[in-house]
């Protein structure tokens, strides 16, 4: 049977766009990108809440091969990231191969015909030689099942489904959540509402944000002298590497650096929040890096405002006109804003049902065993399958370092596949096990196992209690291995995986 497409890519965010560009480079141009939303951009299309901005400097949060010299700020607003995604898709001719409003129910490997059968909501099926999932790490919104929330008579807005037409002026609002999204959202909401209560379960490490408009003369310099922007990217990437790789992943060897980062965050908090009790409540009791830190200069001062209150008691239930905490206190509100993040491990790994060789279900395999993926991209018994948001794939702090490493892995793998004149590949059990053992050993030096993360409630940890989201190597090492992994770590041809 001849498949309809060379490849099906699920997801039209930056991961899917990068994978599509690499497929074009490899000559696999007959592909389709399936996207459940009504436009491309992934998280930068779905999220439109006030204050949305990238939390990695713009010069680093972009494809290295497609720099944007026209970022308006060091940390670009979210709308500019959406525009950048559209620019890249149009420049590389991808939009015509995207299908929006298309919900993928699942995919299964057809052993007889050696292809993937992709099922779409509504009954349609597509067939492809290769399947690539680029559904992102933060794609499945989470709403905690608070008792009584269905009875709330006011307005409920999740940050992934922001209602721009709803006027917050004069409202009595509550924000639930104090993660990276809330850090951006809370100051914006506080400036509009009459009363604001922020419900905090776990405080977050916040460090100063060195942000400013990028002058037109600098933008012009970047446009005329690309090496200047490349140098700026290199400097920023180096700082992120020092923070992430040394302070977090090599915690045991560089604990003083980790402690210094925590002291910086505490000094930032002390300088910005006047009330002692509020400062204490906003101070994390876990080591820096156990969960992703963030940057802000506006979040902490918001709690100095008389109409803003921090609530740290657990939510007991929701009533039609308010929220009742475990201590019996009721906060009357008319607007409930959910900055409750995403469900990574229950429904995101994988985001759709994927059934490989011998009927192995990927989600069940991960949950019954351990979350794992060779080089963060392939899994045994799943031929011709590339999972672009897998365990041990996230390298560094900028998602683009991960995307480009995976693009390089694709390039090396497919080039060898074509050189051999074959059409199927599958990573070997041996190579996968060796990689998993190596990653597990390296994580032993990280803050996740060497530090105190007990109270962090970090999404870095999977249901097995393992910190399998991040790749515990430097970005340079990840990119080096992407172009030098042993080619015999894969089997090729119709006998792949035997």
Phi and psi in degrees as a GROMACS rama.xvg file:
@    title "Ramachandran Plot"
@    xaxis  label "Phi"
@    yaxis  label "Psi"
@TYPE xy
-90.5652  122.554  UNK-2
-68.2957  156.915  UNK-3
-68.0352  -34.7686  UNK-4
-131.694  155.294  UNK-5
-62.9717  -44.0322  UNK-6
-151.067  151.317  UNK-7
-115.366  127.66  UNK-8
-109.624  127.719  UNK-9
-101.666  110.822  UNK-10
115.641  127.911  UNK-11
-114.833  33.9846  UNK-12
-86.5216  -162.76  UNK-13
-65.4372  -31.6803  UNK-14
-65.3004  -48.6288  UNK-15
-63.8673  -38.5063  UNK-16
-64.1969  -44.0615  UNK-17
-62.4304  -43.4162  UNK-18
-62.2385  -39.871  UNK-19
-64.5008  -40.956  UNK-20
-61.1142  -41.2873  UNK-21
-67.9783  -39.0977  UNK-22
-61.0575  -41.6483  UNK-23
-60.5047  -43.7257  UNK-24
-60.2166  -33.3334  UNK-25
-84.8929  -4.17459  UNK-26
89.9166  4.59721  UNK-27
-93.1093  75.0729  UNK-28
-90.6962  -12.632  UNK-29
-91.6695  77.3938  UNK-30
-132.117  165.481  UNK-31
-130.782  141.565  UNK-32
-108.413  118.923  UNK-33
-101.193  126.716  UNK-34
-131.827  127.264  UNK-35
-72.7422  -27.3045  UNK-36
-80.3248  178.118  UNK-37
-92.1296  6.54031  UNK-38
-162.33  171.601  UNK-39
-83.6784  173.533  UNK-40
116.519  -13.7393  UNK-41
58.8516  -128.105  UNK-42
-60.8286  -26.8785  UNK-43
-83.1524  -6.61404  UNK-44
-95.8134  -41.4248  UNK-45
-71.5278  -42.6761  UNK-46
-87.1012  123.9  UNK-47
-139.827  22.3553  UNK-48
-71.2316  156.675  UNK-49
-59.8701  136.35  UNK-50
89.4286  -3.43205  UNK-51
-58.2933  126.771  UNK-52
-155.074  159.472  UNK-53
-69.8769  143.809  UNK-54
-104.768  14.6204  UNK-55
-124.831  137.055  UNK-56
-49.5222  137.602  UNK-57
-56.5883  -34.972  UNK-58
-65.4153  -21.924  UNK-59
-97.4309  -32.4027  UNK-60
-85.0101  70.1392  UNK-61
-171.632  164.443  UNK-62
-68.1605  134.335  UNK-63
-65.6237  -28.3035  UNK-64
-87.1328  -4.44577  UNK-65
-138.193  66.3257  UNK-66
-67.4802  150.878  UNK-67
-113.454  108.053  UNK-68
-78.41  -1.79256  UNK-69
-111.594  23.7379  UNK-70
-58.9539  137.28  UNK-71
-79.9124  -26.3096  UNK-72
-137.625  165.703  UNK-73
-60.675  -38.6523  UNK-74
-114.247  99.6592  UNK-75
-68.5681  144.266  UNK-76
-62.2326  154.125  UNK-77
-56.8965  -36.6026  UNK-78
-60.73  -31.9617  UNK-79
-70.8961  -31.926  UNK-80
-67.3747  -39.6385  UNK-81
-62.7508  -43.8424  UNK-82
-63.8206  -36.9946  UNK-83
-65.1611  -42.3019  UNK-84
-60.3318  -43.0524  UNK-85
-63.9901  -41.602  UNK-86
-59.4775  -47.1151  UNK-87
-64.93  -44.2734  UNK-88
-61.2842  -40.4941  UNK-89
-71.158  -42.8211  UNK-90
-61.4086  -38.2415  UNK-91
-96.0793  12.4688  UNK-92
65.1457  37.5921  UNK-93
-97.057  -26.5974  UNK-94
-58.9554  -36.9599  UNK-95
-68.1333  -14.0463  UNK-96
-106.742  16.8052  UNK-97
-104.812  140.404  UNK-98
-119.874  114.112  UNK-99
-92.5044  163.032  UNK-100
63.1463  28.3307  UNK-101
-114.831  110.557  UNK-102
-94.7747  121.238  UNK-103
-89.1706  123.177  UNK-104
-82.2777  -35.628  UNK-105
173.715  -179.926  UNK-106
-149.458  146.265  UNK-107
-136.395  146.91  UNK-108
-84.309  125.916  UNK-109
-92.0837  105.193  UNK-110
-64.7261  -38.2849  UNK-111
-67.759  -46.4343  UNK-112
-95.3615  -2.5983  UNK-113
55.631  55.6816  UNK-114
-154.623  168.903  UNK-115
-99.5794  135.845  UNK-116
-107.764  115.765  UNK-117
-105.465  124.078  UNK-118
-97.3164  131.002  UNK-119
-112.121  141.062  UNK-120
-53.7219  131.6  UNK-121
108.264  -10.9555  UNK-122
109.327  -13.4685  UNK-123
-72.6929  146.309  UNK-124
-127.145  146.629  UNK-125
-123.873  150.438  UNK-126
-119.693  144.777  UNK-127
-151.568  150.774  UNK-128
-68.5699  -37.5809  UNK-129
-128.301  146.716  UNK-130
-122.498  128.962  UNK-131
-126.271  123.777  UNK-132
-103.53  124.442  UNK-133
-129.686  56.0452  UNK-134
-87.7558  1.14144  UNK-135
78.126  165.04  UNK-136
-85.6734  -28.5601  UNK-137
-120.803  73.2742  UNK-138
-126.089  -10.6114  UNK-139
-114.612  96.6337  UNK-140
-57.0892  146.796  UNK-141
-118.457  128.669  UNK-142
-119.107  111.954  UNK-143
-58.9763  141.488  UNK-144
-81.2305  62.3054  UNK-145
-63.4887  130.259  UNK-146
-56.6271  131.472  UNK-147
85.9091  0.146097  UNK-148
-63.3048  -28.2398  UNK-149
-69.4444  -15.1881  UNK-150
-90.3827  -8.20138  UNK-151
-61.028  127.704  UNK-152
-89.1898  -12.3701  UNK-153
-88.561  -157.412  UNK-154
-95.2811  131.305  UNK-155
-114.411  127.902  UNK-156
-131.272  124.387  UNK-157
-89.8411  143.673  UNK-158
-62.4866  -21.1752  UNK-159
-84.8569  -2.49083  UNK-160
-139.055  56.5713  UNK-161
-68.1697  136.454  UNK-162
-100.65  97.1419  UNK-163
-69.1499  -17.7037  UNK-164
-85.0224  -10.8856  UNK-165
-82.1547  124.148  UNK-166
-87.2653  118.332  UNK-167
-83.593  -8.88238  UNK-168
-56.5166  125.434  UNK-169
76.0073  5.01506  UNK-170
-78.5536  157.168  UNK-171
-99.9388  102.612  UNK-172
-114.015  156.901  UNK-173
-129.252  138.372  UNK-174
-111.286  124.072  UNK-175
-101.952  121.36  UNK-176
117.239  142.221  UNK-177
-136.151  40.2101  UNK-178
-88.1898  -163.215  UNK-179
-60.4838  -36.7035  UNK-180
-64.6284  -47.1224  UNK-181
-62.867  -35.6307  UNK-182
-59.0846  -35.7777  UNK-183
-80.6613  -36.7307  UNK-184
-77.5756  -43.2551  UNK-185
-54.4456  -48.0049  UNK-186
-60.5627  -36.1482  UNK-187
-68.0404  -42.9407  UNK-188
-67.3313  -41.7408  UNK-189
-59.3856  -30.9555  UNK-190
-73.376  -10.3132  UNK-191
-115.926  -32.4238  UNK-192
-87.9936  165.866  UNK-193
-83.0654  -38.239  UNK-194
-138.726  142.016  UNK-195
-138.982  127.277  UNK-196
-115.548  127.406  UNK-197
-105.279  117.325  UNK-198
-91.3034  115.66  UNK-199
-111.48  125.395  UNK-200
-93.4851  -47.2018  UNK-201
-134.196  122.774  UNK-202
-66.9385  159.695  UNK-203
-120.601  144.336  UNK-204
-72.7913  126.424  UNK-205
-126.07  127.472  UNK-206
-114.603  161.257  UNK-207
-57.5802  144.497  UNK-208
-106.005  111.355  UNK-209
-85.5301  83.413  UNK-210
-120.622  147.574  UNK-211
-168.638  158.212  UNK-212
-61.9925  144.561  UNK-213
-89.9801  114.154  UNK-214
-57.2163  151.44  UNK-215
-57.8357  -34.646  UNK-216
-65.7597  -33.6134  UNK-217
-72.2542  -41.0502  UNK-218
-60.1453  -40.3101  UNK-219
-65.0519  -39.1601  UNK-220
-62.3441  -45.3754  UNK-221
-61.3186  -37.8231  UNK-222
-70.1276  -38.255  UNK-223
-85.163  -32.7184  UNK-224
-125.368  83.5399  UNK-225
-54.8795  -27.8058  UNK-226
-63.049  -28.3965  UNK-227
-65.7497  -44.0838  UNK-228
-69.1769  -34.9899  UNK-229
-63.0346  -38.9748  UNK-230
-66.1418  -41.748  UNK-231
-62.205  -39.5528  UNK-232
-63.2098  -42.4848  UNK-233
-62.9104  -42.5676  UNK-234
-64.1707  -46.8156  UNK-235
-65.56  -41.4327  UNK-236
-61.3327  -39.2489  UNK-237
-61.4232  -40.7878  UNK-238
-66.9333  -40.5544  UNK-239
-64.1025  -39.3854  UNK-240
-62.6344  -41.2978  UNK-241
-61.9665  -41.2275  UNK-242
-68.3172  -46.3514  UNK-243
-84.062  -52.0792  UNK-244
-74.1067  -46.9041  UNK-245
-78.9418  -51.7106  UNK-246
-74.341  -27.7747  UNK-247
-105.953  -53.7291  UNK-248
-79.0811  -25.0254  UNK-249
-114.346  45.9088  UNK-250
-57.1053  -45.4862  UNK-251
-61.2137  -36.8408  UNK-252
-85.3117  -21.3077  UNK-253
-135.017  44.3567  UNK-254
-57.7824  -35.0742  UNK-255
-60.0757  -35.4002  UNK-256
-66.8039  -40.8459  UNK-257
-62.6711  -42.7292  UNK-258
-64.7033  -35.5009  UNK-259
-65.8262  -39.0879  UNK-260
-64.2908  -40.3957  UNK-261
-64.9489  -39.7387  UNK-262
-64.517  -38.681  UNK-263
-60.8957  -44.8893  UNK-264
-64.9443  -39.6394  UNK-265
-67.1787  -39.3007  UNK-266
-64.1817  -39.2063  UNK-267
-60.2968  -43.8381  UNK-268
-65.2265  -46.1614  UNK-269
-61.1683  -37.5427  UNK-270
-74.3849  -19.1818  UNK-271
-110.282  -20.2298  UNK-272
-114.917  123.771  UNK-273
-79.6449  -40.1752  UNK-274
-77.5794  129.701  UNK-275
-64.5644  -43.8136  UNK-276
-65.9858  -38.0757  UNK-277
-65.932  -41.46  UNK-278
-59.3981  -43.9032  UNK-279
-62.336  -39.8787  UNK-280
-68.7767  -30.2995  UNK-281
-85.9675  -2.37536  UNK-282
-90.0505  120.043  UNK-283
-64.5067  148.513  UNK-284
-112.475  30.8615  UNK-285
-132.661  162.984  UNK-286
-70.3629  149.607  UNK-287
-58.6322  128.9  UNK-288
100.559  -10.3641  UNK-289
-61.6038  -35.2298  UNK-290
-130.472  159.469  UNK-291
-59.8197  121.166  UNK-292
-75.7984  170.057  UNK-293
-140.94  174.151  UNK-294
-118.368  133.026  UNK-295
-167.128  145.648  UNK-296
-111.5  -7.77875  UNK-297
-107.41  -21.5456  UNK-298
-62.8877  -55.8725  UNK-299
-61.6018  -46.3206  UNK-300
-59.6175  -22.0677  UNK-301
-57.6016  -32.7161  UNK-302
-78.036  -2.35559  UNK-303
-83.3287  -15.2457  UNK-304
-75.9074  138.134  UNK-305
-64.3136  -22.9085  UNK-306
-95.1855  7.68138  UNK-307
-113.825  132.752  UNK-308
-131.283  138.167  UNK-309
-97.7355  126.71  UNK-310
-115.361  120.953  UNK-311
-110.211  -5.24572  UNK-312
-73.497  146.448  UNK-313
-65.2958  145.877  UNK-314
-76.6704  126.692  UNK-315
-89.3819  -50.1733  UNK-316
-163.124  167.87  UNK-317
-111.327  137.513  UNK-318
-113.306  169.75  UNK-319
-55.4808  -29.4408  UNK-320
-121.941  15.9592  UNK-321
176.893  -175.073  UNK-322
-121.583  132.866  UNK-323
-110.208  127.162  UNK-324
-93.6486  172.102  UNK-325
-61.5373  -23.7862  UNK-326
-85.5254  3.97783  UNK-327
91.6214  -4.32867  UNK-328
-77.2137  135.848  UNK-329
-109.081  129.871  UNK-330
-105.48  113.814  UNK-331
-79.3743  128.398  UNK-332
-141.437  161.689  UNK-333
-121.834  -4.13106  UNK-334
-139.192  127.613  UNK-335
-117.919  116.211  UNK-336
-108.65  120.479  UNK-337
-99.5454  106.333  UNK-338
-107.226  53.5234  UNK-339
-95.1607  9.24216  UNK-340
75.0836  -146.462  UNK-341
-131.647  155.447  UNK-342
-96.4501  95.9689  UNK-343
-75.6048  -52.3254  UNK-344
-90.2787  -29.1649  UNK-345
-75.7657  -39.0639  UNK-346
-129.882  1.17709  UNK-347
-105.9  -15.9895  UNK-348
-119.283  88.4358  UNK-349
-87.1599  169.675  UNK-350
-79.2576  -16.6973  UNK-351
-130.879  162.238  UNK-352
-74.8562  126.831  UNK-353
-127.333  122.105  UNK-354
-116.944  120.937  UNK-355
-99.5575  -150.844  UNK-356
-65.0768  144.464  UNK-357
61.4369  22.449  UNK-358
73.4658  17.4338  UNK-359
-71.6263  124.591  UNK-360
-90.4299  121.361  UNK-361
-60.5802  -46.543  UNK-362
-61.574  -42.9548  UNK-363
-66.927  -39.7091  UNK-364
-59.7412  -46.8655  UNK-365
-63.8348  -41.0815  UNK-366
-77.5332  -31.4491  UNK-367
-80.639  -23.9486  UNK-368
-114.009  -110.868  UNK-369
-137.748  151.263  UNK-370
-71.7903  125.818  UNK-371
-159.418  152.496  UNK-372
-164.929  129.62  UNK-373
-62.8064  124.504  UNK-374
52.6401  22.6251  UNK-375
69.0649  24.0503  UNK-376
-144.904  -27.5185  UNK-377
-130.629  158.751  UNK-378
-136.924  135.728  UNK-379
-57.2203  145.932  UNK-380
73.6881  12.5896  UNK-381
-126.649  80.1186  UNK-382
-64.6072  147.918  UNK-383
53.7841  31.9069  UNK-384
-123.379  130.964  UNK-385
-124.03  117.221  UNK-386
-101.378  109.288  UNK-387
-86.9097  0.308508  UNK-388
-137.403  78.6466  UNK-389
-118.959  169.454  UNK-390
-55.3151  140.87  UNK-391
64.7848  22.5126  UNK-392
-99.5167  -30.0309  UNK-393
-72.7456  117.468  UNK-394
-114.502  126.677  UNK-395
73.4666  -159.385  UNK-396
-107.155  -19.8483  UNK-397
-93.6261  126.878  UNK-398
-58.3985  -26.9333  UNK-399
-69.1212  -26.082  UNK-400
-66.718  -35.6878  UNK-401
-68.2868  -48.771  UNK-402
-56.3575  -47.276  UNK-403
-72.0373  -31.1388  UNK-404
-64.3017  -41.0058  UNK-405
-69.8853  -34.5327  UNK-406
-61.1977  -41.1076  UNK-407
-65.3997  -39.6667  UNK-408
-61.4198  -44.9487  UNK-409
-57.2334  -45.2775  UNK-410
-59.4197  -46.169  UNK-411
-67.034  -43.0601  UNK-412
-64.615  -50.4292  UNK-413
-68.9929  -34.4662  UNK-414
-61.126  -42.4334  UNK-415
-68.0015  -39.3087  UNK-416
-58.4618  -46.0706  UNK-417
-69.9837  -36.5769  UNK-418
-60.7158  -35.58  UNK-419
-80.9528  -9.8241  UNK-420
73.3767  24.4197  UNK-421
-106.283  172.4  UNK-422
-128.411  -6.60172  UNK-423
-126.18  146.419  UNK-424
-136.821  155.624  UNK-425
-158.684  133.304  UNK-426
-69.6144  143.677  UNK-427
-78.81  154.315  UNK-428
-59.775  -39.7048  UNK-429
-61.6459  -49.8651  UNK-430
-63.8106  -39.6783  UNK-431
-64.6328  -43.9171  UNK-432
-65.2076  -40.4468  UNK-433
-65.3211  -40.9028  UNK-434
-64.702  -43.7108  UNK-435
-61.8254  -42.6708  UNK-436
-63.06  -40.2667  UNK-437
-66.9055  -42.6943  UNK-438
-65.4952  -41.3314  UNK-439
-62.2056  -42.0378  UNK-440
-64.4216  -43.4351  UNK-441
-64.8607  -35.5554  UNK-442
-67.0874  -16.7723  UNK-443
-61.6107  -21.3579  UNK-444
-92.8471  -2.88311  UNK-445
-82.7938  167.779  UNK-446
-64.9945  -24.1685  UNK-447
-64.1235  -33.0254  UNK-448
-112.02  -27.1741  UNK-449
-92.5905  -20.7342  UNK-450
-100.708  -167.255  UNK-451
-106.915  101.65  UNK-452
-115.223  12.8046  UNK-453
-57.5287  -36.5217  UNK-454
-102.694  11.7168  UNK-455
-79.9074  -26.1531  UNK-456
49.3673  48.5834  UNK-457
-83.7833  136.637  UNK-458
-73.9989  -3.62783  UNK-459
-65.6795  -24.3799  UNK-460
-92.7911  132.155  UNK-461
-85.5712  177.355  UNK-462
-61.5852  -18.3735  UNK-463
-85.2322  -1.63458  UNK-464
83.0243  13.2141  UNK-465
-102.476  142.086  UNK-466
-87.0742  75.4741  UNK-467
-97.3042  4.41421  UNK-468
-75.6696  -40.5618  UNK-469
-95.2673  147.336  UNK-470
-86.2197  118.272  UNK-471
-82.0605  52.1643  UNK-472
-137.077  169.544  UNK-473
-70.704  160.821  UNK-474
-60.8773  -40.7344  UNK-475
-59.7407  -42.1007  UNK-476
-66.2643  -40.043  UNK-477
-61.9866  -42.6282  UNK-478
-70.7534  -35.4106  UNK-479
-65.741  -43.6496  UNK-480
-69.7124  -26.8091  UNK-481
-65.5139  -23.9676  UNK-482
-110.632  7.01336  UNK-483
-138.796  6.49204  UNK-484
-59.6429  148.208  UNK-485
-60.3816  127.257  UNK-486
-66.0548  -25.2878  UNK-487
-83.1518  9.40904  UNK-488
-72.2865  -9.87626  UNK-489
-117.396  152.479  UNK-490
-106.518  152.093  UNK-491
-129.935  151.938  UNK-492
96.4899  -175.377  UNK-493
-65.046  -20.9101  UNK-494
-90.1175  14.427  UNK-495
-53.4101  132.851  UNK-496
90.4621  -9.66349  UNK-497
